[in-house]
Amino acid sequence: MTASQLQPENPSPSVQNVNAGQALSQAQTQFFIPATASLHERRPRTLKHGDSFAVFDHSGDAIAGPGSPEGLYHRDTRHLSHLYLTINNTRPILLSSGLRDDNAMLTCDLTNPDFTGGDDRVSVEHDLIHLRRTRFLWEGAVHERITIRNFDTDIRTITVNIGFAADFADLFEIRGMTRLRRGAMREPVVGADRVLLGYDGRDARRRETLLRFDPVPQSLTESQARFEVTVPPGERRTIYLLICCQPSEQPTGELSKHFLKTLRESMQALKLARSRGATVRSSNSLFNEVARRSVADITMLSTDTEYGPYPYAGIPWFSTVFGRDAIITALETLWLDPAISRGVLGYLAAHQATEFNAAADAEPGKILHEVRHGEMAELGEVPFRHYYGSIDSTPLFVMLAGAYLERTGDSAFIASILAHVRAALTWIDEHGDRDGDGFVEYGRLTDQGLVNQGWKDSHDSVFHADGGIARGPIALAEVQAYVYGAWRAAEAIFVTLGDPDKALHFHARADDLRERFDAAFFDAGIGTYVLALDGEKRPCRVRSSNAGHVLFTGLAKEERADMVVRTLMAPASFSGWGVRTVASTEARYNPMSYHNGSIWPHDNALIAAGFSRYGYRAQAAQIFEGLFAAATYVDLMRLPELFCGFPRRRAQGPTFYPVACSPQAWSAAAPLSLIQSSLGLGFDVRGAEISLQEPTLPRFIDQLTLYGLRVGDASVDIAFDRMGDKVVVKPLDRKGRARVVTIA
């Protein structure tokens, strides 16, 4: 099939839901996430390892029901939809619930309510029986230890019931899609200490969940285990539970021994992963918690692949490979841990499109948008099995390759993926520029793909000043910036790899794009760059955060920077917590929307990096302070995917978005990226030099220390002390040959 046969069509007024066969209104997309219940209200406890993740409530249960995301998932299928613990047929009282700082383990402390006898008199007063649920997720299995301790003066016999079920629902069903046909549930297999639940999918795959109990329950059915536990005064009794998504790999032997052995293994692996990068410590204890949680979340979300660590996008809806999200996460963390960037580049290079596939929005050289492994993806009920409907992943891939080379000097690795870099650059010219005007546009190849294919991919996220939806092919401002960044990266790559003619070619391309972009996208009337050009080349004269990405890659002319920064930091755009995706002056502004007025931490991190690039570090520090303040109001000090764009009010926290993922990789990485932007941190591997361009610290940090910051084979500890408006830089311990250079 030729490229001309695959030219995208304009988005239709309504989008067809391929599963239910129903036409949704223009106000919906076929892959929406219904806000039937607020994730912030639930504040779920999440665990993840590899291709599995789990979502529990504060008591450690998973309560099945419409709109509930709770349960245990493996490769986009829910392998456990219900888990419910009771004592003497009543739910225990929650005392506390929390994740370890490194996300290794969930601990829930519970106690008994008043137990009454047949005459309704209290037979056992509350708070005498303590239950501690200790749980972790490792290699496709949840391992749980339930410890029951008697603080009464009398011996007590407690009935512990654990209810369970598995619906084997596809993640897209849980996200709100309706299926006309499903596979078949298998008859449960019940043994003395185990139950095997199974499902035969229409994709000819069998999915199974094994539950094992230790000790052997007094009774065990296909949906409940019952234990009669006698506990003398002051003593403990323990129940172990294993929930395994891959029964063929389940352990043998006593669960108590396996629990401790696997727990040690998981914690050692997490510690090793965290040790790859530099460590951040500051004089602000709250910020230290935010930074620790950021690193822990990125570590947890990163799945080890054959190419290296790959950060999955977020829990619960996006715990899988995403191209754009992972690349931006890698860029945000590159200064701290380059191994993530190498893992992302290696994986995306290996899965780059090599042929046309309209259903997958694939074209030769294009970089992945999303990978899914569930039944609906396997059957083509959703197009995301290997989906390429992202206009920006491909130039971002080249950008990351150049940034990784600059940060590490690892020319051998870049040479190993050079063919993929060349293919991505070819895609930009041959398929990215769909109408030959010198800008890169998107348009889906079928009516089942994503309507909008930039990072703001809601159906209504690209519009004109009057609120009218823009028709494609659409050239987004930030995508042109990423193309500029890709050509600058290509220039550096080809210089390093010994092809100066090719380097000069991309140098000239970048310079030309800067001139043409300024002429077509800058609008002095709105004080910034327009959001996009539509299919008729009409500018979308909307003040949006996208303009900050133009600063991020250096596409903006120097003389435009001041006006763009002032527009982004004006009250219409900067809420006090961060820069809104769309200014409050715009027609479709809604602070509660997904992309039209909300605040995204990763978006703000890139904007701050752009400010820093052009010397506006004070404004970058304002963004840093706003996001840090927001994090202090969030459960676990964890920045969510996004929050609402209402103005900041004194002594009040931000307004939360109901179905925001948390943790989310590029949000977790935002505070780390903001450190680099504040310090003006750069690297010269050949010169073994760490540079600091006009370093600043935000007002909430008086002292900051980076430990184990690597450049080449050397590492340095660096302390920063804020003295009024100045920052004093103090190199501390050095290992190997490295210099620290401060540029005023």
Sequence and secondary structure as in RCSB ss.txt:
>XXXX:A:sequence
MTASQLQPENPSPSVQNVNAGQALSQAQTQFFIPATASLHERRPRTLKHGDSFAVFDHSGDAIAGPGSPEGLYHR
DTRHLSHLYLTINNTRPILLSSGLRDDNAMLTCDLTNPDFTGGDDRVSVEHDLIHLRRTRFLWEGAVHERITIRN
FDTDIRTITVNIGFAADFADLFEIRGMTRLRRGAMREPVVGADRVLLGYDGRDARRRETLLRFDPVPQSLTESQA
RFEVTVPPGERRTIYLLICCQPSEQPTGELSKHFLKTLRESMQALKLARSRGATVRSSNSLFNEVARRSVADITM
LSTDTEYGPYPYAGIPWFSTVFGRDAIITALETLWLDPAISRGVLGYLAAHQATEFNAAADAEPGKILHEVRHGE
MAELGEVPFRHYYGSIDSTPLFVMLAGAYLERTGDSAFIASILAHVRAALTWIDEHGDRDGDGFVEYGRLTDQGL
VNQGWKDSHDSVFHADGGIARGPIALAEVQAYVYGAWRAAEAIFVTLGDPDKALHFHARADDLRERFDAAFFDAG
IGTYVLALDGEKRPCRVRSSNAGHVLFTGLAKEERADMVVRTLMAPASFSGWGVRTVASTEARYNPMSYHNGSIW
PHDNALIAAGFSRYGYRAQAAQIFEGLFAAATYVDLMRLPELFCGFPRRRAQGPTFYPVACSPQAWSAAAPLSLI
QSSLGLGFDVRGAEISLQEPTLPRFIDQLTLYGLRVGDASVDIAFDRMGDKVVVKPLDRKGRARVVTIA
>XXXX:A:secstr
  TGGG      SSEEETTTTEEE TT  TT    SS HHHH  EEEEETTEEEEE TTS B  STT   EEEET
TEEEE EEEEEETTB  EEEEEEE TTS  EEEEEE   EE TTS EEE TTSEEEEEEEEEETTEEEEEEEEEE
 SSS EEEEEEEEEE    BHHHHTT   S   EE   EE SSEEEEEEE TTS EEEEEEEEES  SEE SSEE
EEEEEE TT EEEEEEEEES GGG   S HHHHHHHHHHHHHHHHHHHHTTS EEEES HHHHHHHHHHHHHHHH
HEEEETTEEEE  BTTTB S BHHHHHHHHHHHTTT HHHHHHHHHHHHHT   S BGGGTB TT   SEE  SH
HHHHTSSS TEE   SSHHHHHHHHHHHHHHHH  HHHHHHTHHHHHHHHHHIIIIISSSSSSS  B  SSTTS 
S  SS  STTSSB TTS B  SSBEEHHHHHHHHHHHHHHHHHHHHTT HHHHHHHHHHHHHHHHHHHHHHEETT
TTEE SEE TT  EE   BTHHHHHHHHT S HHHHHHHHHHHHSTTTB SSSB SB TTSTT  TTSSSSS B 
HHHHHHHHHHHHHTT HHHHHHHHHHHHHHHTTSGGG   S B      TT    B TT  SSBHHHHTHHHHHH
HHHHTEEEETTTTEEEEES    TT SEEEEEEEEETTEEEEEEEEEETTEEEEEEEEEESS EEEEE 
